[in-house]
Structure formats: C-alpha cells, structure tokens
C-alpha cells in the first residue's frame, strides 16, 4: 500500500515533467549586469529553483541520456 502511494505521484508527474521544466527555464537564467537580464528572483529563490529542477530531473524516469540532455538545455 505504501509503495503504491509513493509511486503514483511520480508516475503521473513524469507526464508533465518536460512542460514544468520548460516553464521554469526562464527562472534558471543567471542574472548579472553583463548579460542585461533583469533579476526576477532573489539569489536564495533562484537557488531553490535550481534545487527543484535538479530533484525533478534526478527523480524522473528518464534514461540517463535524456537527463543529460535536459540538464544541458
């Protein structure tokens, strides 16, 4: 019973993972005066976004090759 409760969200999240990560992509850009990007998040919030993206990718059911491609984007 516990196993099915733990696996269920992970399986369903997989269907939306690429969409979630693509929507987060703009928040993962490092902002500096050199690249002209406006700072949308505080440094702490941006670190949280990186951590969230990392956990989503690592816990996904993608193959290692797909994970590498996602990380490089």
TORKOL-4160 file (C-alpha; in steps of 0.2 Angstrom, whole numbers, padded with zeros to 4 digits, m for minus):
73
<pt num="1" X="0000" Y="0000" Z="0000"/>
<pt num="2" X="0014" Y="0012" Z="0005"/>
<pt num="3" X="0023" Y="0008" Z="m0011"/>
<pt num="4" X="0008" Y="0012" Z="m0022"/>
<pt num="5" X="0006" Y="0029" Z="m0013"/>
<pt num="6" X="0024" Y="0034" Z="m0016"/>
<pt num="7" X="0025" Y="0028" Z="m0034"/>
<pt num="8" X="0008" Y="0035" Z="m0040"/>
<pt num="9" X="0013" Y="0054" Z="m0040"/>
<pt num="10" X="0030" Y="0050" Z="m0048"/>
<pt num="11" X="0022" Y="0041" Z="m0062"/>
<pt num="12" X="0009" Y="0055" Z="m0066"/>
<pt num="13" X="0022" Y="0069" Z="m0063"/>
<pt num="14" X="0033" Y="0061" Z="m0077"/>
<pt num="15" X="0019" Y="0065" Z="m0090"/>
<pt num="16" X="0021" Y="0084" Z="m0086"/>
<pt num="17" X="0040" Y="0085" Z="m0081"/>
<pt num="18" X="0046" Y="0092" Z="m0098"/>
<pt num="19" X="0032" Y="0105" Z="m0098"/>
<pt num="20" X="0036" Y="0110" Z="m0080"/>
<pt num="21" X="0055" Y="0111" Z="m0083"/>
<pt num="22" X="0052" Y="0122" Z="m0099"/>
<pt num="23" X="0041" Y="0134" Z="m0089"/>
<pt num="24" X="0055" Y="0135" Z="m0076"/>
<pt num="25" X="0069" Y="0138" Z="m0089"/>
<pt num="26" X="0067" Y="0157" Z="m0088"/>
<pt num="27" X="0069" Y="0157" Z="m0070"/>
<pt num="28" X="0085" Y="0147" Z="m0071"/>
<pt num="29" X="0095" Y="0160" Z="m0081"/>
<pt num="30" X="0109" Y="0168" Z="m0070"/>
<pt num="31" X="0106" Y="0187" Z="m0070"/>
<pt num="32" X="0120" Y="0199" Z="m0070"/>
<pt num="33" X="0124" Y="0216" Z="m0076"/>
<pt num="34" X="0134" Y="0208" Z="m0090"/>
<pt num="35" X="0120" Y="0199" Z="m0098"/>
<pt num="36" X="0107" Y="0213" Z="m0097"/>
<pt num="37" X="0094" Y="0201" Z="m0089"/>
<pt num="38" X="0083" Y="0209" Z="m0076"/>
<pt num="39" X="0084" Y="0200" Z="m0059"/>
<pt num="40" X="0067" Y="0191" Z="m0056"/>
<pt num="41" X="0071" Y="0181" Z="m0041"/>
<pt num="42" X="0082" Y="0184" Z="m0025"/>
<pt num="43" X="0098" Y="0173" Z="m0025"/>
<pt num="44" X="0090" Y="0162" Z="m0012"/>
<pt num="45" X="0074" Y="0160" Z="m0023"/>
<pt num="46" X="0085" Y="0156" Z="m0038"/>
<pt num="47" X="0095" Y="0143" Z="m0028"/>
<pt num="48" X="0078" Y="0135" Z="m0023"/>
<pt num="49" X="0073" Y="0134" Z="m0042"/>
<pt num="50" X="0089" Y="0126" Z="m0046"/>
<pt num="51" X="0087" Y="0113" Z="m0032"/>
<pt num="52" X="0069" Y="0110" Z="m0038"/>
<pt num="53" X="0074" Y="0107" Z="m0056"/>
<pt num="54" X="0088" Y="0095" Z="m0050"/>
<pt num="55" X="0076" Y="0085" Z="m0039"/>
<pt num="56" X="0063" Y="0084" Z="m0053"/>
<pt num="57" X="0076" Y="0078" Z="m0066"/>
<pt num="58" X="0085" Y="0066" Z="m0054"/>
<pt num="59" X="0069" Y="0058" Z="m0048"/>
<pt num="60" X="0062" Y="0056" Z="m0066"/>
<pt num="61" X="0060" Y="0040" Z="m0075"/>
<pt num="62" X="0070" Y="0047" Z="m0090"/>
<pt num="63" X="0085" Y="0037" Z="m0096"/>
<pt num="64" X="0102" Y="0045" Z="m0091"/>
<pt num="65" X="0105" Y="0051" Z="m0109"/>
<pt num="66" X="0088" Y="0061" Z="m0108"/>
<pt num="67" X="0093" Y="0068" Z="m0091"/>
<pt num="68" X="0109" Y="0074" Z="m0098"/>
<pt num="69" X="0101" Y="0082" Z="m0112"/>
<pt num="70" X="0088" Y="0091" Z="m0101"/>
<pt num="71" X="0102" Y="0097" Z="m0089"/>
<pt num="72" X="0112" Y="0104" Z="m0104"/>
<pt num="73" X="0097" Y="0115" Z="m0110"/>
